[in-house]
Amino acid sequence: MKPVFPLILSAVLFLSCFLGASQTEAAASSGSTDAKQIVNRMTLDQKLGQMLMPDFRNWQKKSESSLQAFTKMNEEVAGLIKKYQFGGVILFSENVKTTKQTLQLTDAYQKASPNIPLILSIDQEGGIVTRLGEGTNFPGNMALGAARNRINAYQTGSIIGKELSALGINTDFSPVVDINNNPDNPVIGVRSFSSNRELTARLGLYTMKGLQRQNIASALKHFPGHGDTDVDSHYGLPLVSHNQKRLREVELYPFQRAIDAGADMVMTAHVQFPAFDDTTYKSKLDGSDILVPATLSKKVMTGLLRQEMGFNGVIVTDALNMKAIADHFGQEEAVVMAVKAGVDIALMPASVTSLKEEQKFARVIQALKEAVKNGDIPEHQINKSVERIISLKIKRGIYPARNDDSIKEKITKAQKIVGSKRHLKAEKKIAEKAVTVLKNEQHTLPFKPKKDSQILIVAPYEEQTASIEQTIRDLIKRKKMKHVSLSKINFANQVFNAEYEKQIEAADYIITGSYVVKNDPVIDDTVSDSSKWATVFPRAVMKAALQHNKPFVLMSLRNPYDAANFEEAKALIAVYGFKGYANGRYLQPNIPAGVRAIFGQTKPKGTLPVDIPSVMKPGNTLYPYGYGLNIKTGKQL
C-alpha cells in the first residue's frame, strides 16, 4: 500500500496556495489608502494617462521606410510613454519573440515610466491564443473542459503566470469565461471551457487563482458574455437577444463566481445586450440606429457589473480598434463613452505606429479633458478609476517598482523558467488527458503498424501535417513504434482528385485532421471547386478510405462540432487545438497528444465539454455533453 501522507500533504499545500492570500493581497486594503493619496497628487492629464493602455505592436521610426515589429525600445516610443504617462501597454506576439529580447523590452518599458510603473499586459490564454515566442502554450480552455480537472486549470494558470512574471509581464487578459453555447460562434469556440456554466465557472476560477498565485493580475473576459454570438466583434457588432433571467442564470454566472472569489479585472465585450440596455446610437458607418454595445453602456458597466454584481476591481475595455467599435463610433468618442459608462482603462484607444500619428493620443486625452470640464464625466469618477488602477498595481507588486535583480540576472532566471522541460511535461500530460474518443468501431484504434507500413497524413496546413509527422518520428526514435514510411497531403484550398485517391489506395493507415472554425449547416459532397475545401476534402478522403478498406481516423483539430461531418468514419477523436510544428518546436501540444492516442501510447479519458449537434439530422444532438469512449473497450467513460 502506498503511503498516504505525501498525498495529504500535497492536498493541504494546494489548498493553502489556493485559499491563502499572498502578502500583496493582504496589503490590498492599505494599498487603497495609499492609492488615494497618490491620486490626490496627480494632475488631470496624469490621471487620464493612467486610464489609457495603447499597443506598440509595430513601429516605424523616422529613419525607417516601413513598419517593423516593435521588439526593442527606442527613444521615440520611450518619449511617448513619458509624455503621456500611460497606465500600461499591451504586448502582442510581434513584441515577445524570445525570452531575452522580451525581458529587455519589458525592462525598458518600465524604465520609460519611472514614477508609476506600467501594467504590462498580454493575451496569454493558453491554446490557440498565445503570444510568447518561447513560452509554454498549453492545450487551451476547451481541452481543460474535456479533461474535467480543476487542478489542471490551476496548474495551467500558475505556470503561465510564472513564465509571464519571469518576463516582466504583470497582467494576463485571461481566463476567458464566456460560455460557448453557440456552435456557430466564430471567435470563442475552443477558447471557452465549456457550454456548461458550472464547468466554465469552476475551471475559470481555478485558472484565475493559478495566475494570481504568481502575482499576475488576471482579467475575466468578455463581460457580460461573448459565447452565444455568431459574429466576431473583431469584424462586426454581435447581438445577444436573451432576456435578463436567462443571462443572469447562464452568461453572468462564471463572472459572478470569479468576482466573489477576488477577480482583479474584467474585460468588456463589444456585444449588444438589449435586455440590459436598449439605448440606440446613430452609427458613423451608415447613419443607422444601433444598440449601444456593453463596452459603452453605463447600464451594463456601472449598473450591472459594479452595483448589482459588486465588482470593485479594474474594468478594461476590449481593444477599441476592433470593427464592432471602430466602424460605428469615432475614435475619441468611443473612449469618452467607455469612460462615461464606468470603464477604468481604455485598451488600444488609438492606433499610433509612428510619431506622425502621435496627435491621435493627444486628441483622445483632450476629448476626455473636455468631457470632464463640461461635466459629462465627473472628475471624482476619474479619481475612483485611477485609485482602482493604482490599487491593483500595489496589490500585484507592480508599484512601487522593484529593482532587486540586474537585467542580466533576470534573463538568466527567465531562461530557466520560460518553456522549461518541467513546464512542457505538464503541458503534455494535460493535453493527453483531454483527448476525446468519439468513435472507435471495429477496434480501429489504436493503429498498430508493422515495419515499413505506409502512413498517409492529411491535414489542411503544412504546420499540422508536420506536427503529426514529427510526433510519429519521435515515437520511432524512442522505439515506441516500428519504422514506417510517411507521406503527406496539405489540402487547404484543394479539390480532391484521382491523384489523391491513389495516395489513399497506396497507404496502410490514414490520419486526417479536420480544421473548421464555423461548421457548415449542410454537407454537400457534390461541390467540385475549392470553396468548401474544409469539409468536402476530408470527407472525400474518408469515403475513399472506406471504399478501399483502409484504417482511417479523423482528428477534429479545433471546435469539435465538425465531428458531425464524419458520421460514416469508424474512428473519430477530438483534440481541441490546431496549431502545429514549426521552427523546431510544437506550437501546441494537442495534435501530438492525439497522435500518441492513435498509436496506443496513451489512454485518452476526455469527455465532451459541449454538445455536438447533428448535421445530418438538424435539431438533434449527435454527441452530447459528457460523451467520450474508452479507446480499448469502446464503452462510454
N, C-alpha and C positions, 0 to 999 in steps of 0.2 A: 504493500500500500504506500502511495506517495505521501510525503509529509504535507500537512495542510497549512502549517504555519506560514511558509512563504507566500502561499496564495492569499491567506487572510491579510498578511502584511501588505501585499500588493494592492488588495482592495481598499484597505484603510488609507494607504498612501494616495491612491487615485481619488478617493472621495474627499480626502483632506485638500488635495490640489484643486478639485472641482468646486468644493463648497467654501474653502477658506479664502478669505480676502487677502490679496497681496498688500505689501506695505503702502504702495502707491494708492490702492483703492481705499485703504483705511484712512489715508490722509486727504481723501477727496473732500470731506466736509470742510476742513480747514482751508483746502485749496480754493473753495468757492469764495471764501472771505478774501483770500489773497487776490483772487481774480478781480473782485470788485474794486479793490484798491488800485490794481494795475489799470483797469479800465478808466477809473476816475482821473488818471494822469494822462490819458491819451487824447489826442485831438480827434475831431470827427473824421478827418482824412485817414488817420491811422486805424481808427475803428472800422471804417469801411474797407480798408485794405485787408484786414483780418478776415473779412467775410467773403473774400474772393479767392478762388483756387484755380488758377489757369493751368494750362499744359504748355510745355515747350517740347513737343513731340519731335518736331523738325524745325530747323532754323537756317536762315540764310544771312550770313554775315555780310557786312558792307563789301568785304574783299572777295566774296564768292559770287558766282554767277547762277547758282541754283540752290534749292533746298537740300539740306543734309540732315540725316538723323542726328539728333542732339545727344551726344554721348559724353561731351567734355565741356565743362563750364568755360564761358568766355566773358569778357568784360561787358559786352552788350546785355546779355541776359542777367548777369550779376547786377548791373546798373539798374535794370527794371525792377528787380526784386527789392533792392534798397530804396528805390524811389517810391514805389507804391506800397511797400511794406505788406506784401501779401501774407495771408494767414497760412497758406500752404500751396503745394504744387502736386499735380497728379502725374505719375510716371507711366509710360507705355513701353511696349517691347522695344521700340526704337531707342529707348533711353537706357536699357538694362541688359546689355549684350553679354558681358562677362562679370564674374564676381569682383575682380579687381577694379575694372572700369566703373561698375555700379557704385562701389564704395567711394571711389574717388569723386564721382559725381555727387552723391548724396552729401558727402563731407563738404564739398564746395558749395552746394546749395545752402547748407546751414551756416557756413562762413559768410555767405552773402546776406544773411538775416541775423546779425549778431545780437540784436536787442530781444526779440521774441522769436525763438526757433520755429521752423516751419513744420506744419503737418505734411509729411511726405507720404502720399497715398498711392495705391496701386490696386488694380483688379486682379488679384491672385486667388481666384475662386477654387482652383484645382479643376482638373478635367479639361474641357475644351476652351475655357477662358483662363489663360495663364500668361504671364508677361516675362518672367525671369528666364534669361537665356541659358542659365546653368542650374536652375532650381529643380526641386522635386515636384513633379506636376500632379501626381495622384490621379485616380481614375475618375473623379468628379462626383457630384452630388447624387445623381440618379443611381450610380454604381453603389454609393453608400446606402441608398434606399433599398437596393436589391440585396445587399448583404445584411441589412436589418440590425446592425450592431452599433450602439451608441459609443462604445469605446473606440471603434474605428473612426467615428466622426470626431471625437475628442482628439485622437492621435493625429488625424489629418490637420485639424486646426492648429494643434500645438507645433507640429513640425513645420508647417507653412509659416507660422508665427516666428519660430526660432530662426528660420532662414531669412525672413524679412528683417528681423531685429539685427541679425549679424550684418546685413547690408545697409543698415542705417535708415531703413524704411519703417515708419512707425504706425501706419494705418492701412488696413486692408478693407476694401469695399467688398465685403463678404461676411456672412453667407447669404446666398440667395434663398429666401424663404417664401418665394412665390410657389403656389400650389399648381402644378401643371395638370389641370383638369380639362384642358382642351387639346386634343391630339393634333389640331391644326395650328398650334402655336408655332410661329416660325423663328422665335428668338429665345425662348426659355428652354423648353424641351429638357434635355439631359442636364441642364444647369439646375433644375429643380430636383429636390429629393424624391418627390412622390406626388400622386394625385390625392393622397390621404392626408388630412390635416394633422392627425396625431403624429404620424411618422415624420412629416415635414417639420412640425414643431419640435419634436424630440431631437432629431438629428441636427436641425438648425441651432438649437440651444447648445448642444454639446460641441458643435464646431465653433460657435462663438466663444464658449468658455475655454476651448483649447487655444484660440488666438489670444484671448485676454490673459491666459496664464503666462504667456510670453511677453506680456505688457504691450501687446499690439491693440490699438483701438479698432474695434470691429463695427462695420456698418451693415445693418439688415437692409435688404432690398428685394423688390422695388415697391414701396408703400403707395397705396393700400393693396397692391397685388397686380402682377403682370402675367399671371398664369393662364387666365381664361380669356385670352385675346387671340385673334387670328391675323393681327397686323403687327409688324415690327416697328416700334416707336423710333428706331433709327431712320425709318423711311416714311412713316405716316403717323397719323394720330388715332390710336386704338380707342375703342369704347367698350366698357363692361356694363351691361344693362341689368344686372341682377338687382333685386331690392335690398334694402338695408338689412333685413333679417338674415337673408342668405349670406351677404357679405360679412356680417359680424360673426356668423356661425362658421364660415369657411375661410375666406381670404384673410380676414383680420386675425384669425386665431393664432397662427405661428408668431405673428408680430407681437401680440399681447403677451404670449408666454415668454418670449425673449425680453420684452420690455420689463416685465415683472421680475426677471432674473438679472437685470442690470445692464441692458444694452447701452453701448456708448453712443452710437449714431444710428440714424435711419436715413436711407436714401429714398428719394421720391420716385414716383412713376409718372411719366408723361402720358397718362392714360385718363380718359374721361370717365367719370363715375356720376351719372345724372342722379342716382339715388341719394348721393351725398351733396351734390352741387349741380343745379341745372342752370346756373348763370351762363349767359352767352356773351360772346365777344366777336367783333367783326374781324374776320381773317384778313391779314395783309396780303395773303396769297391771291385770293379771288373775291374778296369782299363779302363772302357768305357769313352767316351767323354760325359760330361753332361753340360748342360747350367748352368751358374753361377746364383744362386738364388738372389733375390733382396737384401737380407741382406748383401751380399758380393759384390754387384755391385756398382762401383763408378758412373756409368751412371745413376743408379736409386737413390742412396743416395745423391750424390752431384749434378749431372747434373739435375735430375728431381726434387727431393724434395727441395734441397737448392736453386739452381739457378733459375729453372723455376717456382716453386710454392712459393718461397720466405719464406721458413721456417727457422727461425733463432733460434729456441729452441733446446732442447736436443733430439738427436736421440739415442734410446736404442734398442739393438737387442732383438728379441725374444730369449728364452732360447737356448743357444748354445749346450746344451746336447741333444736336440731333434734329432731324427734319420735323418731328412732331411739334417742336417749339420754333425752330429757326424759320420754317416756311410760313408760319401763321402770326408770329409775334416779332416785333422789332427787337434787335439785339439789346439795346438799353432798356426798352420797355419790359422785356421778359425778365431781366434781372430785378427791376423795380417791383414788378408784380410778384415775383417769387419772395422777395424780402418782405413785401407788404403782407403776403399770405402767412408769413411766420417762419420762413426758412432762414437758417443761420449762415449757410455757406452756399454761394453760387458757384457751381462747378463748371469750369470752362466757359466763363461769361463772355469771352471774346476770343476770336481766332487771330492770334498775333504770331507771325512767323518771321518777322524781320523788324528792324527799327522803323521802317517805312510805315508800319501798321500800328505803331505804339499808341497813336491817338485813340484807338479803339478802347484801350484801358482807361484813358483819361475821360472819354465820353461816358463810359459806364459809371465811373465814380462821380462825375459831375451830375449825371441823372439821379443817382442816389442822394447826393447832397441837396439837389433841388427838391426831391420828394420829402426830405427831412425838413427843409426850410419852409415849404408850403404846408406842412402838417399832414401830408399823405402817409408818411411813416413817422410816428413819434420817436424822438431821439431816445427815450427810455427803452423802446423796443430794440433799437440798435444796441444800446448798452447791455441789455439782457442777453442778446445773441452773442456778443463778444465775450461776456462773462462766461457763457457756456463753452465757448471755444477755448478760452484761456484755462478754464477749469479742467477741460479734457486734457489739455497739454500738461497741466500739473499732475493730473491723475495718472496719466500714462508715461510720466517721466520724460516728457519732451521739453518741458520748461521747469526749472532753469536748465540751460544747456550743460551737458557733462563732457568734460574733456579729459577723461581719465586715461585713455589709450592714444598712442600716436596712430596716424593713418596706416603706417606700416604694420603695427601690431594688430589693428583691426582687420587688415587684409589677410594676414596670416591666420587669424582666428576664423574668419569667414570662409576661407578656402578649405578648412577642415569641417565646416558645417554644411555649407550650401551644396546640395546634390551629393551628400556623403553616401558611402556604401550602406551605412545603417539606415539612412532615410529611404534609399532606394529599395532596400529589403522590405521595409514596412509598406512602401507603396505597392510592391509586387504582391505581398500577402493580401492586402486589402482588395486589389484588383481581382485576384484569384477567387476570393470569397464572393465576388459579385456576379461572376459568370452564371448565366441563367439558361438552363436547358429547357427548350420549349417542345421539341420533338426529338425522338430517337427510336424510330420504328425499325424493326428487324435488327436491333442492336448494331445499327450503322456505326455508332460511336462506341468506343474510341477507334480511330483508324489504327491499324497495325500493319504498316507497310513492310514488305520483305526487302531484302537488299536490292538496291538499284531499281526500286519501283519508281514509276513516273508520277510525280505530283504536279498538278496544274493549279496555279494560284491566280485567282481572278478577283480584281477589285478596281474601283474607279481610278485611283491615282497611284503614281509611282511610289510615293511615301508609304502607302498602305500595303501594296504588294511587297515592298522592301521590308516592311515590318514583319510580315508573315514569313518571308524567305529567311530573314536574319534569325528569327526565333527558331525555325527548323534547323538552321545551320548551327545555332548554339546547342540545340538538343543533340545533334550528331556529334559535335565537338566534345560534349560532356558524356558521350556514349549512352545517352538515353534513347537513342534511335539508331537504326541501321542506316548506312549511307543510301541516299535516294537522289534521283535526278529531279531538278526543279525547272519549271518553265512558268512564264507569267503572261497575263493579259491585263492591260490597263484599259478599261472600257469607257472612261468619261468621254461623252460626245461621239461615241462609236455606234455603228449599226452592226448587229450580228449577221455574219455571213458564213458561207461554206468553209472558208479557211479556219475560222474559229471552231467550227464543228469538228474539223479534222483534228485539231489540238485536243478537243474533248475526247474524241474516239481513241486517241493515242495514249491518253492518261489512264493511270490506275486509280488515282484518287483526285478529287476536285474540291478545293476550298474556295468559296466565293463570298466576298464581302459586299453587303448592300449598304449604301450610304444615301439616305433620304432625309431632307430637312422637314418637308411637309408632304405627307403621303397623298398620292392621287386618289380621289374618291372612287375611280373606276379603273379597272385593269383592261387595257386594250392591246393585246399582243399583235394586232394587225398593223400597228404603226410601223411604217417602213423607213422613216427618217430618224434623225438622232434627237428629235425634240423631247422624246420620253425615254432617253437612254437609261436614266437612273432606275427605272422599273423594268422596261422592256428587255434590256440586255441581260441582266442577271436571271430574269425569268426564262429567257431563251437558253441560257447556259443550263439552268435547272432541267428544262424539258429535254434538252439534248442528252444530258447525263442520265436521265431516267430512261430515255429511249435506248441508249447504249448500255444500260445496266451498270453504270459507273457509281461507285460510292461518292456521294455528294453531300456536303454540309454547307448550309447558308449561315453566315455570321452577320447579324444585324450590328452595324457599326455606330449608329448614332441613336436617334429616337427609336425605340423598339417597335413603334407602330407599323413599320414596314414589314415586320414579320408576317403580317396578314396577307402580304402579296405572294407568299410562298407556301400556301396550304398543301400543295402537292409534294413538297420536299419531305424526305424521310428523316432528315436531321436538321435541326434548327437551333441556334443559340443566339443569345443577346449579350453584348459586352459593354454597351453604353459609352463608347468613346472611339473616335475615328482617326485621331492623329497617329501618324506612322513613324517611320525611321528615316532620319536624315542627318548628315554630317557626323556620323559615327555614334548617334545616340537615339534611344527611343523617346519620342516626343510625348508619349502617353503609354501607360502600362496595360491598357485594355486589350489591344489586339494580341500582344504576346500571351496574356492570360488566357484568351480564347483559344489560341493555338495549342498551348500546353494542355488545355482541357480536351481538345480534339484528339490529341495523341495519347491521352490517358495518363498524363503526368500529374494531374490534379483531380480532385473530386469536387466539381462545382456544386455549390449549395445556394446559389442566388435564387430569389423568387421575385416575381414582377412587382415593382412598386407602383404600377399603373395598370389600368385596364387596356387591353388592345382590342379595338373594335374590328369586326369582320368587314372586309372589303367585298367579299362575295355575297354576303347577306347583310346589307345595310340595316343598322338599328340593332344588330346583335353583337354580343361580346364574344370574340373568338378565344382569347386567353384572358382570364380575369385577374384582377389584383391578387397577389399572393401565390400565383401559379408558378410552378417550377418542378422539374423532374429530377429524380435520381438517375444519373447517367448510366449506372450499372443495371438497376432493376427496372427502370422505366416508370416507376411509380412516383406519384406526386409527393414532394417533400412535405 
